[in-house]
Amino acid sequence: MGLTAAAVIGLGGGVATPAFAQQVSENIVSEQEDWAVYEDADPKECWAVAAPKETVNTKDGRVVTVTRSQMLLMTFFRPGAGVEAQVTFTGGYPFANGSTVNLNVDGTEFELITQGEWAWPENKSQDARIVAAMKAGASAIVTGRSSRGTTTKDTFSLTGYTAAVTEAQSRCQ
């Protein structure tokens, strides 16, 4: 599968943010339906990751074609930094300054904070609620707004999510 994934770095309070530089990892250890599991050793981290099944980009109410780098929805584990099941999304573009991203899991909505091309929940308890919803859900729709004013809507299948996140967690205990 060879998806691009980002390392996460721990900050105070157990909150993690993606590193600015992405790394390409070839350390795929399994595929679970629509999700893949990766593991890296230094630092020790594991993650479940998926690419969207459908993407719609709109501007001023019209569907538009835009260039984006990879769009990925991930759940990270990094025991050395205290990161336990952190949900992270990269939209493949810089988000509008001060904007948030909406994550809708089968009708339940969550707000993600943004920095650059990355979005994640505000705290660990929000991560836990999102992971529980994703384990029980069928699809996740992530809606964001780019710095150029384009609204993006990415739909991810959750088929295989529970198995992938469980495996990622067990590999990083």
C-alpha positions, 0 to 999 in steps of 0.5 A: 500500500505504501501510504505517506504517514506522519510521525506524531510528537508528544506535547504537554498533557499527552496531546500530540501534533503531527510533525511538520515533515511527512515521512514515507513509511514502507513498514506496512504490517497488515491490511484490514479491509479498507484500512492498513496498519503500519509500525515503525521502531524508532521511535516506536509508533503504530497506526491504522490509516485509510484513504478516502473512498470519495472526495468532493471539492466545492467553491462558491457552491460549485464542484471544482477540480483541485490539486491535493496531496494525500488525504488520510485518516489515521489513528496513532499509538506512540507509547514513548510519548503517551499517545494512545489512539489519537485520531489525525486527519491530513487534508492534503492542503493547508487549512484556512487559518482559525478553521476547524474540520468537521468529522461526521461518523454516521451522523455523530459530529466531532470538531477537529482543530487544525494546524497547517495541513493537519487536524485532530481532536482537542483532547484525549477524551474526544479521541476516545469518543471518536474511536468508539464511534468509528469502531461502531460506524460504517463511514466517516465524512471529513469536511474542511476548508482550505486556505484558498476557500475551497470546501472539501468533503472526504468520505472514508469507509470504516470497514476494517477499522476496528481490526486495524486499530486493535492490531495497531494498539497491540503492536505498540503496547 
